[in-house]
Amino acid sequence: MFKKVAPYIGEYKKYTVWAVIMMSIGITANVVPYFFLYQIIAPLTRGESIDLKYIMIRVAAVVICEIIYSFSYVQGLTFSHISAYNTLKNLRVSLQGKLEKQSLGNIQNLGTGRIKKIFTDDIDQIELLLAHAIPEGIANVFIPLLIIVLMFIINWKMGLLSLVPIIAGLISMGMMMKAGFEKMNAYYESAAKMNNTIIEYVNGMEVVKVFNKDGDSYKRFGEVVRNYRDFTIAWYKVCWPWMAAYTSILPCLIILILPIGSYMVLTGAVPLDKLILVICMSFSVGPSFLKALNFAGKFPQLDYKITELENLMEHPPLKEGNSDFKGDSLDVTFENVSFGYEDAEVLHDISLELKAGTTTALVGESGSGKSTLAKLLVHYYDLDTGSIKIGGQDITDMSLEALNNQVAFVSQEQFLFNTTLYENILIGNPSATHKQVIEAARRAQCDEFLERLPEGIETQAGDGGKQLSGGERQRISLARAILKDAPIIVLDEATAFMDPENEKKLNTALDEIIKDKTVLVIAHRLSTIKNADKICVLKEGRCIASDDHESLLQTCNEYKKFWNASVSASAWKIKEA
């Protein structure tokens, strides 16, 4: 278990060691008063007289011990939390590094709820284990064990009697842990599913309300919450009886010492003062040992949680080279590309060439693989077979930074950060000047709505860009792409938010982006791509035709069908009554 933690503690291991030392001193100081209590009681059992000074010295010693206990324990907790929070920092950084190396597809499959739970809830729960379970658990076991050894030295028979409740408590705890582990996986899976469903429920609230799907949506929401509740209750029901057993038995080391020890005193086998000493010592052992064993149940969770976190991030990293772009041109070639999600292949042996400075459009029914093919060019996923090359250089041979410098990706739903619009555009090229950012915004036709905003380009975008309309967000993302000025542009439904008022502005902005670029475009309006140099028709993950618009109308029935449907849709309007 400690092997799982050790790589993340690093240089802060010394703080954990000091935490154990300080807490051990504190627990010792908390135990010593029982010996002073014995020193007060024992003379009385022998009929000896003691004066007030004798008693007050021991009372003062008890007070000093409690002060030492408070200081040492607090100092130990300080050290343990320094170690714990730095360990959590190292764990988060390590997981972030692994997450960044995965494909965006794998990250999306995890879900925002699951990722949020990993980086906040799960790791925060580990804090309790690192800051308390390890240092307090070790200290609360070490000192009581020393006291039990002293009990054996005083009287081995009473030492054995003290072990009986401990052994019974350990057996009860072992049964609880065994029963609990059988349900642990199901419990954590139900918790992760609930997190994802809650986030989906909240994000989809608008759609749910508009289409009166409250009942259906809430039914699903209620099911996952009830499942989580049921798993939790089932887990606790299995653990509760054993938990009640060990929490009742462990603190009561006196349960056999008192009756049997009293009998031994009556028979003369043990002096009364030794029985009193062992009873006082048992009072100090029980609470500490119970606290330690309560933490003992947390240690397997620490191992489980770190293992689970590591496993979630153990997907094969995205294939990435470390070289710069060394292609001899900006021609893009897809060579025998096949790709599938899990067990379902969605692209089958596609070969396609995008000549430098030309525009290639992908058309096809929903699910034909258009967006997947476009995302493969920006290395969204690793290919199953085949290759994608830029200027003859495989994209997996170059670093992601080098690839991203060559390719700009604009999708139908661009995310805006909750910062100023200026800073959102600046993401396209962080080294750009203020003048260049303003020029990019102008070329993306952002002037119209920036002028009416009270703070102009310094206006906050809001969460996910909620302060702007869909078309306005799209133009900010286009400004980003203009500022990036990459030689290859991928437009995935980039005109999805077009409306009559914005259509001309968006088309003007797109013209600014694709000027003199190598372009791969997906559009739901065929009228916007009819002038493309090449149009590739996809059907069920295969490229069935590739030519210009006029030629495809003559030779490809599938494209002709799409075109006629597009013309009919553009001519559609509501009849006046």
N, C-alpha and C positions, 0 to 999 in steps of 0.2 A: 504493500500500500504506500509506504513512504517513498518507494522508488518512483511512483507516479507523481508525487509532489516535488521531489528533489530537483528535477530539471528547471522548475519554475521558481523555486526559492532563490537559487543562486547565491549571491553575496549576502543576502538577508538571512541566511541560515543562522548566523551568529545571534541575531535578535531572538530567534526561536529558542536557541540554547539558553540565552540569558533570561528569557521569559520563564522557562522551566526552572531555572535556578532560583529566581526571585519568588516564584509561586511556591516552590518547595520550602524556601525559608518562611514564607507567609503561613503555609499550612503547618509547619513545625511550630511556629509561634502560636498558632491557634490550638495546637494539641497540648503544649506544655502546661497551660492552666489546669488541666485535669490532674497533673502531678502535684501542683500546688494545693489543689482541692484534697488530694489524698493525704498530703502532709498535714492538713488541718484536721481531717477526720480520723486518721490512723491513731494518733496519740489518745484521742478520746475513747477509742475502742479498747485501748490498753489501760484505761483509767488514769492516764497521765494528765497533769494540769498544764495548760498553755496560757500564756499571758496575751494581752491585747496587742502588744508590740509584735509578737510572733505572728499573729493573725494579719495585722496591718501590713507587715513586710510582704507577705504572700499575696495579699489583695493588691498591693502596689505593683508587685511583679506581674500579676494577671493583667492589670491595666497596661503596663509596658508591653507585654506580649501582644495585646490586642492592637496597640499602636503600631508595633512592628508588623503585625499581620496586615493591617490596613495599608500601610505604606508599601510593603513588599508585594502584596497582591495587586495593588493599583499599578505599581511600576512594572510588574510582570505583564499585566494586561496591555500597558503602553507598548512594551517591546513586542508582544505577540501581535498587536494590531499593526505596528510598523511592518513587521514581517508579512502579515496576512495581506494587507492592501497592496504592498509591492509585489507579492506573489500573484495576486489577482491581476495586477497591471501586466505582469509578464505573461500570464495566461491569456489575457485578452489580446495582447500584441501578437502572441504566437498564433492564436486562432485567426486573427485578422490577416496575418501573413498567409496562412493556409487558404483562407477564404478568397483572398485576392488572386491566388494562383489557380483557382477553379474556374471552370467555364461559367459564363453568365447563366447558361441554361441550368446547370446544377444549382446555382444560387437561387434561381427562381423556383426550382422544384422544392427547395427547402421551405420556402414561404417566408414572408416577412414576420409572421407570428412566431415561427420556430426560431428564426434568427434572433428576434428580439428576446425571446425566452432564453436562448443560449447566452447572449452577451450581457443580459441584465439579471433576470431571475435566477438562472442556474448558477452563474458565477457568484452572484451575491449570496446565495445559500452556502457556497463553499467557504465564504468568509467566516461563518459561525464555526465551521470545522477547523479552519486554520488558526483563527484567533483564540478559540476556546478549547475545542476538543483535544488538539494535540498538546499544548502546554499544560492546560488544567488537568487533562486526563492523565498525563504522565505523572505530574506532581501529586495528584490525588490517589494514585496507585502506589507510588514509591514510598511515601511516608507511612501510610497504613500498613504496608508490608513490613516495614521496619518495626512498627509497634507490635505486630503479630509475632515477629521473631522474639521481641522482648517478653511477650506473654509466655512463649515456650521456655524462655530462660527462667522466668519467675516460677512457672509450674507447667510442665509439659502437658499434663492432663487437661488443665483449663485452656491451654493453647489449642489442643485438639477440639475441645468443645466450641471454641470460637470459630473454628473452620467449618463446622457443620452448616450454619446459616449461609456462609459465603459460598460453599459448594452448591447448596440448594438454590441460591440466588443465581449463580452462574449457569446452572442447568436450565433454570426458567428463562434466563436471558437468551441462552443458546437456542431454545425452542422457539422463542419469539422471533429471533433473527432468521431462523430457518424458514418459519412459516411466512414471514414478511417478504423475504427475497423472492419467493415463488410468485408474488403478485407485484413486485416492484416494476418490472418492465411494462406490464399492462398499465400500471398507474402513471408512469412517466409518459407513455405514448398517448394516453387519454388526455393528459395535461397539455401536451404539445398540440393535439388536435383541437382542443378547446381554444387555445390561444389563436390558432389560425382562423378558426370559425368566427370567433368574436371580432377579429380585425376585418374579415370579409363582411360580416354582418353590418358593422359600422360603416365601412366604405361603400357598401351597396344600399344604404338606407334610402337614398334618393330614388333609386329604381324601384325598390320595394314599395315605397309610398305611392309613387306615380302609377304603378300597375296593380295596386291593391293586392300585393303578395305578402302582406304582413303575416297572414296565417302560415303560409308555406315556409317563409323565411324564419319566422319565430319557432316553428315546429322543429326545423333542423337545428337552430340555435339551442332550443330547449333540450333536444336529444343529446347533444354533445355535453352540455352542462350536467344533465342527469347522469350520463355515463361517467363523467369525472366524479360526480358525487358518489355514485354506486361503487366505483373502484376504490375511492378513498375510504368509504365506510366499510367495504369488504376487507380492505387492508387492515384497518384499525380493529375490526371485529376479531380478526385472527390474532392480532397482537395484544389486544387489551387484557385477556385473562393472564397471559404470561407476564405482561408488564405489571399488572396488579400484584402478582405473586412475588416477583423479585423486588419491587419497591417496598413491599411489606416485610419481606424476610431479611433483606440485606442490612437495614439499619439496626436490626434487633440481634446483635451478637450476644446480647445478654440472655436471650431466650432459653439457652441451656446452661449458661454459666451460673445464673442466679439460683435456680433450684438445685442443680447437681452440686454446684460450689458450696451452697449453704449446707447441704447434706455432708459434704466433705469436711466442712468446718465443725459440724456437730460431732463427727466421728473422730476429729482430731487429725485428719489427714492433711489439712491445710490450715495455716493460721488465718485468723479473721482479717488481719491487715493486708495479707496478700490477696484475699478475695476482693477486698475493697479496692486495692490497686488495680487488679485486673478488670473490675467493673468500670472504674474510672477510665481506664485505657480503652475499653470497648465502646464507651460513649464517644470517644474521639475518633475511633476507626469507622463506625457505621456510616455517618453522614458523608465523610470523604470518599469512602469506598463506593457508596451509592452514586455520588456525583461522577466518579470516574467511570463507573459502569454505564451510567446514562450516556456518557460521551462515547463509550465503546460501541454502542449501537450506531454511532454516526460514522465511525471509521470506514465500514464497508460502503456507506453512501458516498464518502469522499472518493474512494476508489472507483465506484460505479459512475459518479458524475464526471470525473475527469476522463475516464475511459469513453463514456458516451460522447462527451464534447469532442474528444480527439477523433472518434469514429465518424461523427457527423461531418468532420472536415477532411476525412481521409479519402475522398474521391480522388481519382488520378488527376494531378494538376494538368492544366492546359499545356499542350506541347508548345514550347517556346524556345527559340534560339536566343543567342546573345549578340548577334551581329547587327550592324546597321543595314539600311536598305542599299543593296548593291545591284539592283536590276538594271538591265541595259536599256529599258524603255518603260513606259507606263501602260503597256498592253497587259490586260488581265485575262488569264486563261483558266477555265475550269476543265480539268482533265479527268474523265471517268469518275465523277463525284457521286458517291452514294453515302447516304446518312439516314439514321433512324433514331427515334426516341425509344429508349429501352429495347423492347422486342419488336417494335413496328418500324419497318423501313419506310421513309417518306420520300426520299429522293433516290432514283435508280439510274446509275451510270450516265450522268449528265456531263456533256462536253460542250463548252461554250467559250467563245473568244470575244473580248471587249477591246476593240482597237483604241489606242490612245487618242483622246480628243473627240471621241464619238459618244453617242448616247444609245444605250441598249435598254429596252423596256421588257419587263416580264409581265405576261398576262396569263390568266387562267382562273378557273373556278376557285372558290374558297376551299382551302385544304389541298390545293394542287402542289404546294411547296414553294410558292413565290417568296414569302418572307423568310422561310428557312434558308433558301439559297442565298438571299441577300445578306442574312446574318452570318452565314459561313464566310463571306468575304471579309467581314470585320472580325473574324475569328471568335464568333460567339460560342461555337462548339468546335471540337475536334472532329475531323472526318472519320467515317468508318473505312472507306477506301477512296482512292483517287488523290488528287492534289489540286491546290489553287496557287497560282503563281502570278507574280507581278514582275513584268520585265524578265521572266525566266527564273526568278528567285522564289522558291517556295515560301509561303507566308509563315510556315512553322520554323523556318531557319532564322528569321529575324526576330528581334525582341518585340514585345507588344508595343513598347514606346515607338520603335521604328515604324511598325505597321500603322499605328495610330497617326503618325505624322504624315503618312501617305494617303490615308482614307478618312473621310468625314462621313458620319452616319446620321441621317435625319429621319426619324420615324414619325408616325402619326401622333404619338403621345410623348412629347418631350417633357422631361421633369425639370421644373424650376426650383431652385433652392430658396429657402426663406431668407433671402437677403435682397439687396437692391438689384434692380434690373441691369444696372451697369455691371455689377459683379457677376451676374448670371451670363451676360454676354462675354465678359472677360475670360470666362472658363475656356472659350475657344482658343485663346492665345494669351496666357497670363503675362507675357512680356510686352504686350501691345501697349501703345501710348493711349492717353485719354482721347486724343484726336482720332486715332484709328478705331477706337470703340464707337465713338459718335458716328463716324463715317460708315461703319458696318451697320449700325442701327438705321441710318438713313437709307442705305442701299437695300436693306431688308424691308423697307416701307413701314418702319415703326414710328416715323415722325407724327403721323396722324393721331395716334392714341397717346404718344408720349407728351404731346403738347397740352392735352386736356387733363393729364394727371397733375395733381398739385405740386409734386416734387419732381416731375419729369422722369428722367432716366434714373434718378436716385430714389424712386419710389420702391418700397418693399414689395416683393412679389407675393408674399404670403405663403402659407404651407402648400407646397406642390404647385405654386403659382396661381392660387385660387383668386387673387385679386384681378386676374386678367381673364378675358374670354378665351375660348379654344383657339380661335384664329389669331388672337394677339399673342398667346403663348407660342404658337407656331412661328410667328414672325420673329419673336425673340430667339427661338432656336435656330432659325435661318440666319439671323445676325451672327449667332455663335459660329455657324458653319462658314459664313463669309469671312469672319475674322480669322478662323483657323487656316483658310486658304489652302486646303489639302488638294493635291492634283487629282484625286479620285473621289467621287461623290456617290454615296448610296442613299437614295430617297425611297423610303418604305412608306407608301401611302402618305407622303408628306403634304398632300393637298386635301386630306380627309376632312378638314374643318372649313373648307371653302363655302362661302355663301355669296350671293350675287354682289353684295357691296365689297367684299374682300377679294373676290376672284381675280380681278385685274391686278390688285396690289400684290397678292401672293404669287401670281404668275410672273410679275415684274421682278419680285424678290428671287424667285427660282431662276430666272434668266441670269441674274447677277451671280448666283452661285455656280451655275453649270458652264458659264462662259469659259471656253478653252479647256474644259475638264473632261476626264473620262468618267462617264456617268452610267450608273445602273439604277433604273427607276422602276418602281411598282406603283401603278395608279389604278384607282377604281373607275376613273373617267377616261375612257379610251380616247376621247377627243384631245386630251392633253398630251398624249404620247404618239399621235398618228404621224408626227414628223420625225420621230426617232429614227436614227440610222439603221437600227435593227430592232425587230420585235421578236421575242422568243415566246412561243406558246407552250405552256405547261399543262399537262393533264395527268392526274394521278401520279405525280412525281417524276414524269418523263417529259423530255423536250420533244414535242411531236412536229414542230415546225419552227423555222427561224428565217425571217426575211424582212423586207420593208413593208409598210402598210399596204400599198397598192398591190404588191405581189401576193401578199397573204390573202387579200380579198379574193384573188383569183384562184389560189391553189389550196387554201386551208379552210375547210368548212367550219371547223371549230372556231377559228378566229372570226369568220364571217358571221357566225351566230352571235359571238360576243359583240361585234360591232353593231349589228342590227338592234340588239337589245339596248346598247348604249345610246343609239340614236333615238330609239323609242322613248327611253327614260328621259332624255334631255328635252323631248318635245312634250312630255306630259305636263298637264296643268289642271287645276281645279276648274270645272265648268261653272260659269255664273248661272245663278238660278233664274 
